Amino acid sequence: MTIAVLHPGEMGSAVAAALRHDVIWVADGRSETTAERARAANMTPGDPLEADVILSICPPHAARDVARSVGAFDGIYVDANAISPARGAEVRALVPNAAFVDGGIIGPPPTRAGTTRLYLSGERASEVADRFAGTIVDARIVADAGALKMAYAAWTKGSAALLLAAHEAAEAYGVADALDAEWADLGLLTRLEAARVAKSAKGWRWIAEMEEIADTFAAKDLPEGFHRAAAEVYRA
């Protein structure tokens, strides 16, 4: 079985390296950094339309463009991006001839067993899960993989945004030192520093993810305002 990973960023290349199948990628127009990742993951350039499975792992804002680029694909298309269920339906419509499987990755880029889960939903989700059997990626079937990813990230990345905003407010009012003393007892200073590092490295892609989470909440008549604000925290 041949699997195409679109496109091999940090997460995509790590997932590709974990697979025990022929994995291809699209080399045209990609940077040398991406090419180096692909080579390190033992991926080979190829035509994704000839693959049995396409695995889309990209920033949320690019999910539709990636699907559109392989619109004629008629295999199994797995969207493993941090997008709302409604956005997932839009992606599904862009690959009308494919068997669509919704996915959500929870955890870091996999380098060892026990850290990274790939949640899957859809009629052919079990076929995709089978491809990961015996690998360091723990593939699991759930009712709605995208919704689970949104709920999970609502807390992890949403709470990080709240820490950043709260500390910025304390700084503005001249009470940051006092807040630090209170947070030190709760172990929150370590989380604050981790949030700062994460924002610096990945905040640009979390803006869209916070908007997707807000859309997910709004679709079920749940308050969406916090994650709209979280997007602004990462945008600043």
FENUR-V883087 format. One record per pair of residues at least 12 apart in sequence whose C-alpha atoms are under 10 Angstrom apart, sorted by the first residue. I is the first residue (numbers start at 1). J is the second residue. Records with the same first field share a line. If there is no record, write none. Layout:
BEGIN
I = J, J
END
This chain:
BEGIN
1 = 20, 21, 22, 23, 51, 52, 53, 131
2 = 21, 22, 23, 24, 48, 50, 51, 52, 53, 54
3 = 16, 19, 20, 21, 22, 23, 24, 25, 43, 48, 50, 51, 52, 53, 54, 55, 76, 77, 128, 131
4 = 16, 22, 23, 24, 25, 26, 43, 44, 45, 46, 47, 48, 49, 50, 51, 52, 53, 54, 55, 56, 77
5 = 23, 24, 25, 26, 38, 43, 48, 51, 53, 54, 55, 56, 57, 58, 78
6 = 24, 25, 26, 48, 54, 55, 56, 57, 58, 63, 66, 67, 70, 79
7 = 24, 25, 26, 27, 30, 34, 38, 55, 56, 57, 58, 59, 66
8 = 24, 25, 26, 27, 30, 33, 34, 35, 36, 37, 38, 39, 41, 43, 56, 57, 58
9 = 33, 34, 35, 37, 38, 57, 58, 59, 109
10 = 34, 37, 38, 57, 58, 108, 109, 110
11 = 57, 58, 105, 107, 108, 109, 110
12 = 37, 38, 41, 55, 56, 57, 58, 80, 109, 110
13 = 25, 34, 36, 37, 38, 39, 40, 41, 42, 43, 57, 109, 110
14 = 37, 38, 40, 41, 108, 109, 110, 111, 137
15 = 41, 55, 57, 105, 109, 110, 111, 116, 118, 132, 135, 136, 137
16 = 38, 40, 41, 42, 43, 55, 110
17 = 37, 38, 39, 40, 41, 42, 43, 110, 111, 135, 136
18 = 41, 42, 109, 110, 111, 112, 113, 132, 134, 135, 136, 137
19 = 41, 42, 131, 132, 133, 134, 135, 136, 137
20 = 131, 132, 133, 134, 135
21 = 43, 131, 132
22 = 42, 43, 44, 51
23 = 38, 41, 42, 43, 44, 45, 46, 48, 51, 53, 54
24 = 38, 42, 43, 44, 45, 46, 47, 48, 50, 51, 54
25 = 38, 43, 44, 45, 46, 47, 48, 51, 54
26 = 38, 43, 44, 45, 46, 47, 48
27 = 44, 45, 46, 47
28 = 45, 46
47 = 70
48 = 69, 70, 73, 75
49 = 69, 70, 71, 72, 73, 74, 75
50 = 73, 74, 75
51 = 73, 74, 75, 76, 77
52 = 73, 74, 75, 76, 77
53 = 73, 74, 75, 76, 77, 78, 98, 99, 127, 128, 131
54 = 67, 70, 73, 74, 75, 76, 77, 78, 79, 98, 100, 101
55 = 76, 77, 78, 79, 80, 81, 101, 103, 128
56 = 77, 78, 79, 80, 81, 103
57 = 78, 79, 80, 81, 82, 103, 104, 105
58 = 79, 80, 81, 82, 205
59 = 81, 82, 83, 204, 205, 206, 207, 208, 209
60 = 80, 81, 82, 83, 84, 87, 205, 206, 207, 208, 209, 210, 211, 212
61 = 81, 82, 83, 87, 205, 206, 207, 208, 209, 211, 212
62 = 81, 205, 208
63 = 79, 80, 81, 82, 83, 87, 88, 90, 91
64 = 79, 87, 88, 90, 91, 92, 93, 94, 95
65 = 91, 94
66 = 79, 91, 94
67 = 79, 90, 91, 92, 93, 94, 95
68 = 91, 92, 93, 94, 95
69 = 94, 95
70 = 94, 95, 98
71 = 91, 92, 93, 94, 95, 96, 97, 98
72 = 94, 95, 96, 97, 98
73 = 94, 95, 96, 97, 98, 99
74 = 95, 96, 97, 98, 99, 100
75 = 95, 97, 98, 99, 100
76 = 95, 97, 98, 99, 100, 101, 124, 125, 127, 128
77 = 91, 92, 95, 97, 98, 99, 100, 101, 102, 103, 124, 128
78 = 92, 98, 99, 100, 101, 102, 103, 104, 120, 121, 122, 124, 125, 128
79 = 91, 92, 100, 101, 102, 103, 104, 120, 145, 146
80 = 101, 102, 103, 104, 105, 118, 119, 120, 145, 146, 149
81 = 102, 103, 104, 105, 145, 146, 149, 209
82 = 103, 104, 105, 106, 145, 146, 147, 148, 149, 150, 153, 205, 206, 208, 209, 210, 212, 213
83 = 102, 103, 104, 146, 147, 149, 150, 208, 209, 210, 211, 212, 213, 215, 216
84 = 145, 146, 147, 148, 149, 150, 151, 209, 210, 211, 212, 213, 214, 215, 216, 217, 219
85 = 102, 144, 145, 146, 147, 148, 149, 150, 212, 213, 215, 216, 219
86 = 146, 147, 212, 215, 216, 219
87 = 146, 212, 215, 216
88 = 100, 101, 102, 103, 146, 147
89 = 102
99 = 122, 123, 124, 125
100 = 121, 122, 123, 124, 125
101 = 120, 121, 122, 123, 124, 125, 126, 127, 128, 145
102 = 119, 120, 121, 122, 123, 124, 125, 142, 143, 144, 145, 146, 147
103 = 118, 119, 120, 121, 122, 125, 128, 139, 140, 141, 142, 144, 145, 146, 147, 148, 149
104 = 117, 118, 119, 120, 121, 139, 140, 144, 145, 146, 147, 148, 149, 150, 152
105 = 117, 118, 119, 120, 137, 138, 139, 145, 146, 148, 149
106 = 118, 119, 138, 148, 149, 152, 153
107 = 137
109 = 137
110 = 135, 136, 137, 138
111 = 136, 137
112 = 135, 136, 137
113 = 134, 135, 136, 137, 138
114 = 136, 137, 138
115 = 136, 137, 138
116 = 136, 137, 138, 139
117 = 136, 137, 138, 139, 140
118 = 132, 137, 138, 139, 140, 141, 145, 149
119 = 138, 139, 140, 141, 142, 143, 144, 145, 146, 148, 149
120 = 139, 140, 141, 142, 143, 144, 145, 146, 148
121 = 140, 141, 142, 143, 144, 145, 146
122 = 141, 142, 143, 144, 145
125 = 139, 140, 141, 142
126 = 139, 140, 141
128 = 140, 141
129 = 141
146 = 216
147 = 213, 216, 217
149 = 213
150 = 209, 210, 212, 213, 214, 215, 216, 217
151 = 213, 216, 217
152 = 213
153 = 206, 209, 210, 213
154 = 209, 210, 212, 213, 214, 216, 217, 226, 227, 230
155 = 227
156 = 195
157 = 195, 198, 199, 203, 206, 209, 210, 227, 230, 231, 234
158 = 206, 209, 210, 213, 226, 227, 228, 229, 230, 231, 233
159 = 191, 192, 195, 226, 227, 230
160 = 191, 192, 193, 194, 195, 196, 198, 199, 230, 233, 234
161 = 192, 195, 196, 199, 203, 210, 226, 227, 229, 230, 231, 232, 233, 234
162 = 192, 195, 226, 227, 229, 230, 233
163 = 188, 189, 191, 192, 193, 195, 196
164 = 191, 192, 193, 195, 196, 199, 230, 233, 234
165 = 229, 230, 232, 233, 234
166 = 179, 192
167 = 179, 180, 189, 192
180 = 192
196 = 234
198 = 234
199 = 233, 234, 235, 236
200 = 234
202 = 234
203 = 231, 233, 234, 235, 236
204 = 231, 234, 235, 236
205 = 231, 234, 235
206 = 230, 231, 233, 234, 235
207 = 227, 228, 229, 230, 231, 232, 233, 234, 235, 236
208 = 228, 231, 234, 235
209 = 227, 228, 230, 231
210 = 224, 226, 227, 228, 229, 230, 231, 232, 233, 234
211 = 224, 225, 227, 228, 229, 230, 231, 232
212 = 224, 227, 228, 231
213 = 226, 227, 228, 231
214 = 226, 227, 228, 229, 230, 231
215 = 227, 228
END
